[in-house]
Amino acid sequence: MDKKQSVITETFTREQLLKMDADDLAALVGKANRPGSSSFGQAVVRKADGSIKYDNPERAGTYGENDN
C-alpha cells in the first residue's frame, strides 16, 4: 500500500519576512526542518545599480523575477 504524502506550500514575500519577529521566524524554520520535510528558497540578486544579476544571462526572466 502506497502512503500518500500531503504537500503544503507557503510563499512569503520579503516584506512579510521582514515584519516577522524572531519567534515567528524560529517557528517557520522549525516547521521546515521536520523529519521527511524539505524546503526550497529562491532569491533575486541585484547589482549595485539595481539591475538583476544572472549567472547565465540566457535564463533571464525564467525565474519569475519579473512577476508582481
Helices and strands as residue ranges (DSSP letters): H 14-19, H 22-32, G 57-59
